[in-house]
Amino acid sequence: MQLPHQERKDSTRWQDHDSQLRKILASLPDNDSDSDHYKVIVVPVNAADYGVPQVRNRVVIVAFRADLGVDVEAFEKDVKTPRYSEAALFRSIRNGKYWRKHSTVHPDVRARVEARIPKVVKEDDCLPWRTLRDAIGGFGTDTKLPALPEVDLERLDEKVNFGESAKIEHHIGWPGARIYKGHTPNELDRPAKTVKAGVHGVPGGESVMLLDDQVADPGSPDGWTYQHRYMTVRETARVMTFPDEWLGSGPRGEQMRQLGNAVPVVLGEFFASAVAAALTTAEASKTDASDVLVSTH
């Protein structure tokens, strides 16, 4: 990517072409400003660290044309600095700030969640990871959204839109959710698991969520188990940080595939803003340098 205009000849093996590119790169000065060359930054990301209510590990690649004068080291440092953290979520749950957003959660559920927090939680300056409960409750982005209406487990077979009263589309329950080994569900008070396209648009455990309510289960060690169901398309869209106005195309499986293949909106917005800021700063620096040069005459 640093040398996109260096084309391989048909008579040259890929291995030899790679060697040629590496030699060229090794010979370039640190202040290379050739408009045919690019400064490339590779950024491993977890979307949850950028305010997305979902654990999604990906790699973002940004390339600036070398003659633009972008401070790539400053850019890299900025975009690799987490804004949100798991530790901050733990602290928020423990000190009660998290529960003030979700005041209707039963004390037993709160106690169960708090019992899983490590005794020692590191300090940082980050905001709390956003959770699946945040997304459903309308706290999944900086823009407060209406809470999604509850899904009636007794009506899943009807496949009705439970968001109709709130004028929210695609909040439709789906029957048949299962939990088994290797098919673990989402927990409400954690970021959602990675939304995947799945096979033919049919995801696995990442689309199943545990609920707060328990039901009798003779097969469970304590005789009880938490209810669970599939996430709706709208809930999935929220953990991808799409606005409620976004409507997928086709049947449920196709919409889930579209979401699984997408980039979370908040993550894309963060990097787009960072690129724009870097370009603006570089342009301003060029202007300042030009002013200084003129003033010396």
Secondary structure, DSSP 8 states (H G I E B T S, - for coil): ---TT----TTS-HHHHHHHHHHHHHHS-TT---TT-EEEEEEEEEGGGGT-SB--EEEEEEEEEGGG---HHHHHHHHTS-SEEHHHHHHHHHHTHHHHHSTTS-HHHHHHHHHTS-SS----S-EE---HHHHHHT-SSSS---------GGGGGGT-BTTGGGT-SS-B--S----BTTB--B-TTS-B------BTTB--GGGEEEEEEEEE-TTSTTSEEEEEEE--HHHHHHHTT--TT----SSHHHHHHHHHTS--HHHHHHHHHHHHHHHHHHHHHHHHHHHHHHHT-
